[in-house]
Amino acid sequence: MTKTNRFVTILLWGLLLISAILVVSLMANISENDQDPTMGSWINTNLVWAYILVAIGAGVAVISGLLHMFTDKKAAKGGLIALAFFAIVAVISYSLASDAIPQFIGVDRFINDGTLTASVAKLVDTGLYATYILLGLAVLSIVFSSVSRLFK
């Protein structure tokens, strides 16, 4: 086992151990009282730990992707094409999005406290349109793949 593999293995076991201790501590402090400050602090601690793990995972994914891209020129070309594709989808989604604030029960509370503004509504609409476009393209690619196999 190389030094890098050994370091990664020790790091992963350490993260697993910390996660297990935090989950067991949370489970030990669960109570029926929603206002229990001990339970609330353990929930917050576990949420912060989850955010840290997500950030570590995203960082490792980005760094490994960049390293792979710099070592393989063909992968770099494919990665840049994918990035351009996602940028095009984002621009199309943003241009289709509306900044109108939706009307639903309880919307006044979000408008009054400033969490729902026209720019937030436009970003949410952009995300929805991007999801619809990408879902439609995924379904079309599955159908195209199935149909093209019939003619081979």
Backbone bond lengths (Angstrom), bond angles and torsions (degrees), N, CA, C in turn:
res aa  C-N    CA-C-N  psi(-1)  N-CA   C-N-CA  omega(-1)  CA-C   N-CA-C  phi
1 M - - - 1.448 - - 1.531 108.00 -
2 T 1.337 115.68 130.24 1.456 119.14 -179.40 1.521 110.22 -76.90
3 K 1.334 114.66 168.00 1.464 119.19 -179.28 1.524 111.58 -63.81
4 T 1.325 116.21 -37.27 1.464 119.49 179.76 1.519 110.61 -65.13
5 N 1.323 117.15 -45.95 1.468 120.24 179.12 1.522 111.28 -62.51
6 R 1.320 116.10 -40.09 1.463 119.97 179.21 1.523 110.45 -64.54
7 F 1.351 116.90 -42.38 1.465 120.84 178.85 1.519 110.86 -62.70
8 V 1.338 117.45 -45.22 1.465 121.43 -179.64 1.525 110.48 -63.34
9 T 1.328 116.97 -41.22 1.462 120.74 179.26 1.520 110.91 -63.28
10 I 1.324 117.27 -45.15 1.469 120.72 178.66 1.522 110.44 -64.14
11 L 1.333 117.16 -41.69 1.461 121.17 179.04 1.524 111.02 -62.07
12 L 1.323 117.19 -45.52 1.473 120.03 -179.92 1.525 112.11 -65.16
13 W 1.332 117.10 -40.13 1.465 119.38 176.68 1.526 110.83 -65.16
14 G 1.318 117.40 -36.09 1.463 120.66 177.00 1.517 111.81 -64.83
15 L 1.336 116.39 -44.43 1.465 119.90 177.80 1.529 111.20 -63.48
16 L 1.324 116.22 -39.61 1.466 120.54 177.34 1.521 111.03 -63.69
17 L 1.318 117.30 -42.58 1.461 121.45 179.88 1.530 111.31 -63.82
18 I 1.333 116.24 -45.07 1.470 119.64 178.24 1.526 110.12 -62.19
19 S 1.333 117.20 -43.52 1.471 120.64 179.05 1.516 111.42 -61.37
20 A 1.336 116.68 -43.48 1.465 120.07 -179.65 1.520 111.11 -63.95
21 I 1.324 117.53 -42.30 1.469 120.86 179.07 1.521 110.35 -62.72
22 L 1.326 117.43 -43.06 1.468 120.06 -179.92 1.524 112.09 -65.91
23 V 1.320 117.63 -40.50 1.469 120.06 179.60 1.521 110.81 -67.47
24 V 1.335 117.52 -43.17 1.463 120.61 178.56 1.529 110.08 -63.30
25 S 1.327 117.27 -40.83 1.468 120.20 177.99 1.521 111.27 -64.06
26 L 1.318 116.66 -39.13 1.461 119.83 177.18 1.521 110.69 -63.87
27 M 1.322 116.70 -45.98 1.462 120.47 -179.49 1.532 111.56 -63.77
28 A 1.302 117.09 -34.52 1.467 120.76 -179.66 1.522 111.42 -71.00
29 N 1.327 117.47 -23.95 1.459 120.76 -176.24 1.519 113.71 -105.31
30 I 1.323 118.07 12.64 1.464 120.48 177.75 1.521 108.67 -70.91
31 S 1.321 114.70 135.28 1.459 119.50 177.54 1.521 108.96 -138.86
32 E 1.312 115.23 165.18 1.461 121.12 179.02 1.525 111.46 -74.33
33 N 1.330 116.80 -21.88 1.451 122.07 -177.42 1.526 109.21 -79.44
34 D 1.340 116.45 115.84 1.461 120.55 -179.74 1.530 111.96 -69.56
35 Q 1.299 117.81 -20.79 1.456 121.89 -177.15 1.526 112.79 -92.64
36 D 1.327 117.80 6.42 1.465 121.75 -178.69 1.526 109.68 -65.61
37 P 1.347 118.23 116.48 1.466 119.58 -176.93 1.530 113.09 -68.02
38 T 1.319 117.91 -28.24 1.466 120.11 179.35 1.517 110.32 -66.41
39 M 1.322 115.99 -46.16 1.461 119.72 179.44 1.527 110.26 -64.18
40 G 1.312 117.28 -41.73 1.465 120.90 178.85 1.516 112.36 -61.50
41 S 1.321 116.94 -39.25 1.463 119.08 179.86 1.528 111.17 -69.83
42 W 1.354 117.34 -35.05 1.460 119.09 177.61 1.523 111.26 -70.18
43 I 1.317 116.25 -35.62 1.465 119.40 176.16 1.523 109.72 -64.02
44 N 1.341 117.02 -45.40 1.462 120.53 178.47 1.518 111.38 -62.14
45 T 1.323 117.13 -41.29 1.461 120.74 179.15 1.518 110.76 -62.05
46 N 1.331 117.27 -43.77 1.458 120.68 179.21 1.528 111.54 -67.10
47 L 1.326 117.20 -36.38 1.465 119.53 176.92 1.526 111.17 -65.84
48 V 1.327 116.81 -43.29 1.467 119.93 177.71 1.524 109.99 -61.89
49 W 1.331 117.38 -41.72 1.465 120.92 178.16 1.528 110.37 -62.89
50 A 1.330 117.43 -39.37 1.463 120.38 177.74 1.530 110.44 -63.92
51 Y 1.334 117.05 -40.92 1.465 120.41 176.97 1.530 110.78 -62.21
52 I 1.323 116.51 -41.15 1.469 120.69 178.98 1.522 110.05 -62.99
53 L 1.335 116.90 -44.10 1.464 120.03 179.44 1.524 111.73 -64.75
54 V 1.321 117.57 -38.93 1.463 120.61 177.61 1.529 110.00 -64.97
55 A 1.328 117.01 -41.91 1.464 120.41 178.86 1.531 110.88 -64.40
56 I 1.327 116.92 -41.74 1.465 120.28 177.47 1.529 110.05 -62.91
57 G 1.318 116.95 -45.82 1.462 120.74 179.45 1.518 112.46 -61.97
58 A 1.336 116.52 -43.59 1.463 119.83 178.90 1.527 110.53 -65.81
59 G 1.319 116.54 -40.69 1.463 120.22 178.59 1.516 112.00 -62.77
60 V 1.321 116.51 -44.62 1.467 120.28 178.70 1.524 110.32 -63.82
61 A 1.330 117.43 -40.74 1.467 120.45 179.40 1.529 111.07 -63.55
62 V 1.313 117.04 -43.77 1.465 120.26 -179.49 1.523 110.76 -67.30
63 I 1.330 116.73 -45.55 1.470 119.96 -178.83 1.522 111.29 -64.17
64 S 1.335 117.28 -43.80 1.468 118.82 179.85 1.518 110.80 -67.19
65 G 1.320 117.68 -35.35 1.462 120.39 176.15 1.523 111.78 -64.99
66 L 1.333 116.29 -41.77 1.461 119.61 177.84 1.520 111.58 -66.01
67 L 1.322 117.22 -41.81 1.459 120.14 178.26 1.524 110.83 -62.19
68 H 1.311 116.41 -42.60 1.465 119.98 178.30 1.521 110.87 -64.93
69 M 1.319 116.50 -38.20 1.453 120.84 -179.30 1.529 111.00 -65.93
70 F 1.338 117.36 -39.11 1.455 120.15 -179.19 1.528 112.70 -74.96
71 T 1.323 117.30 -24.26 1.463 119.23 -179.51 1.520 112.61 -90.29
72 D 1.330 118.24 -20.41 1.461 121.42 -178.15 1.530 108.95 -126.52
73 K 1.317 116.88 108.98 1.471 121.31 -175.64 1.527 112.22 -65.30
74 K 1.327 116.93 -33.54 1.466 119.77 178.43 1.531 109.90 -66.80
75 A 1.326 116.75 -39.68 1.462 120.65 176.90 1.524 110.65 -65.88
76 A 1.330 116.61 -34.94 1.463 120.33 178.69 1.525 110.44 -63.41
77 K 1.319 116.08 -42.82 1.464 120.08 178.69 1.526 110.55 -62.34
78 G 1.332 117.17 -45.43 1.460 120.85 178.75 1.525 112.26 -64.17
79 G 1.324 116.20 -39.28 1.460 120.03 178.37 1.517 112.70 -65.34
80 L 1.329 116.78 -40.52 1.461 120.14 178.53 1.525 111.41 -68.64
81 I 1.324 117.17 -35.40 1.470 120.29 176.40 1.535 109.84 -65.68
82 A 1.328 116.79 -42.31 1.472 120.41 178.32 1.522 110.74 -64.33
83 L 1.330 117.14 -40.59 1.465 121.13 178.39 1.525 110.89 -63.57
84 A 1.337 116.42 -42.26 1.467 120.01 177.46 1.531 110.66 -64.23
85 F 1.335 116.93 -39.27 1.468 120.92 178.08 1.526 110.83 -61.22
86 F 1.340 116.95 -45.95 1.459 119.70 179.61 1.525 111.65 -66.79
87 A 1.315 117.14 -33.33 1.464 119.82 176.30 1.528 110.43 -65.88
88 I 1.325 116.89 -40.16 1.464 120.70 177.96 1.520 110.24 -64.35
89 V 1.325 117.19 -43.42 1.471 120.52 177.73 1.528 110.24 -61.73
90 A 1.331 117.29 -40.51 1.461 120.91 179.75 1.529 111.15 -64.88
91 V 1.325 117.68 -42.06 1.470 121.04 179.68 1.529 110.16 -65.90
92 I 1.332 116.58 -44.33 1.469 119.58 178.47 1.530 110.30 -62.41
93 S 1.322 117.40 -43.86 1.465 121.27 -179.74 1.522 111.06 -63.06
94 Y 1.323 116.57 -42.04 1.464 120.47 -179.54 1.526 110.77 -66.52
95 S 1.333 116.88 -36.97 1.465 118.93 -179.60 1.534 111.57 -72.26
96 L 1.324 117.92 -28.95 1.468 120.76 177.58 1.522 112.82 -80.72
97 A 1.338 117.73 -21.54 1.471 122.28 -173.15 1.521 111.52 -70.46
98 S 1.310 113.81 149.00 1.458 121.66 178.00 1.523 109.33 -108.09
99 D 1.332 116.16 147.57 1.460 118.72 177.49 1.530 111.81 -98.57
100 A 1.330 116.41 12.86 1.463 120.41 177.86 1.526 109.33 -70.72
101 I 1.301 115.49 134.34 1.465 120.90 179.84 1.529 108.12 -79.03
102 P 1.337 116.97 124.22 1.475 119.44 -178.28 1.525 110.82 -67.51
103 Q 1.313 115.61 151.39 1.459 121.34 178.88 1.516 109.23 -105.46
104 F 1.315 116.04 118.27 1.460 122.00 176.50 1.520 107.79 -149.25
105 I 1.319 115.50 168.94 1.461 120.32 -177.55 1.517 109.13 -64.52
106 G 1.314 116.80 125.16 1.452 122.07 178.19 1.519 114.24 91.10
107 V 1.340 118.43 5.31 1.463 120.56 -178.05 1.528 111.46 -66.42
108 D 1.331 116.86 -27.77 1.465 120.25 -177.75 1.528 111.44 -60.78
109 R 1.312 117.18 -35.73 1.469 120.92 179.96 1.535 110.33 -62.72
110 F 1.331 116.55 -42.04 1.462 120.36 -178.90 1.524 111.77 -71.89
111 I 1.317 116.32 -33.79 1.459 119.98 178.03 1.524 109.93 -70.29
112 N 1.341 116.42 -43.12 1.466 120.48 -177.78 1.522 113.07 -65.93
113 D 1.341 117.78 -37.27 1.467 117.89 -179.60 1.532 112.26 -87.51
114 G 1.330 117.91 0.99 1.461 121.52 172.58 1.512 115.70 84.76
115 T 1.332 118.27 6.87 1.456 119.00 179.59 1.521 112.30 -81.15
116 L 1.311 118.16 -20.77 1.458 121.83 178.15 1.518 108.80 -117.58
117 T 1.317 114.62 105.88 1.458 121.60 177.29 1.522 108.04 -120.66
118 A 1.313 116.05 177.05 1.460 120.00 179.57 1.524 111.20 -63.71
119 S 1.339 117.00 -37.75 1.467 119.00 -179.46 1.530 111.28 -70.14
120 V 1.337 117.19 -36.11 1.464 120.53 176.64 1.524 109.83 -66.24
121 A 1.326 117.06 -42.00 1.461 120.66 178.61 1.525 110.56 -62.45
122 K 1.338 116.93 -38.88 1.467 120.10 178.53 1.527 110.72 -65.76
123 L 1.337 118.39 -40.69 1.465 121.12 179.22 1.531 111.41 -67.41
124 V 1.316 116.91 -39.58 1.463 119.88 177.49 1.527 109.85 -64.69
125 D 1.306 116.81 -43.53 1.452 121.05 177.83 1.528 111.09 -62.86
126 T 1.322 116.84 -38.84 1.465 121.21 176.51 1.529 110.62 -60.83
127 G 1.323 116.58 -44.66 1.465 120.68 178.54 1.517 112.18 -62.48
128 L 1.324 116.19 -39.60 1.460 119.89 178.31 1.527 111.38 -65.83
129 Y 1.331 116.62 -45.52 1.458 119.26 178.74 1.527 111.43 -63.49
130 A 1.323 117.87 -40.12 1.469 120.60 177.81 1.519 110.31 -62.13
131 T 1.327 116.85 -41.25 1.464 120.54 177.67 1.519 110.88 -62.36
132 Y 1.329 117.35 -44.25 1.455 120.90 179.68 1.526 111.41 -63.56
133 I 1.332 116.38 -43.84 1.467 120.31 -179.59 1.524 110.58 -63.32
134 L 1.329 116.76 -47.98 1.468 120.05 -178.49 1.522 111.70 -66.02
135 L 1.333 117.46 -37.66 1.464 120.50 176.48 1.526 110.82 -64.50
136 G 1.321 116.39 -44.16 1.467 120.15 178.02 1.521 111.90 -61.96
137 L 1.335 117.27 -42.08 1.460 120.29 178.15 1.528 111.65 -66.28
138 A 1.332 117.08 -36.31 1.464 119.93 177.64 1.519 110.81 -64.99
139 V 1.330 117.05 -44.08 1.470 120.57 178.79 1.522 110.19 -64.53
140 L 1.333 117.70 -42.95 1.461 120.68 178.30 1.525 111.81 -62.46
141 S 1.326 117.29 -38.97 1.466 119.12 179.66 1.526 111.14 -68.29
142 I 1.317 117.83 -35.29 1.468 120.95 176.82 1.525 109.84 -66.20
143 V 1.322 117.04 -45.04 1.460 120.95 179.40 1.526 109.92 -64.23
144 F 1.320 117.71 -44.92 1.466 121.28 179.82 1.525 111.22 -61.87
145 S 1.314 116.27 -41.38 1.464 120.53 178.95 1.516 110.98 -63.03
146 S 1.320 117.44 -42.70 1.472 121.43 179.55 1.520 111.53 -66.94
147 V 1.326 116.92 -43.17 1.457 120.67 -178.49 1.523 110.45 -69.56
148 S 1.328 118.48 -38.60 1.465 120.53 -178.21 1.529 111.32 -68.06
149 R 1.319 118.52 -27.49 1.459 121.44 176.84 1.533 111.48 -69.75
150 L 1.328 116.61 -28.35 1.465 119.85 179.26 1.530 111.66 -67.25
151 F 1.327 116.90 -30.94 1.455 120.82 -176.83 1.512 113.68 -92.42
152 K 1.304 118.54 2.92 1.468 121.08 179.50 1.489 111.11 -92.11
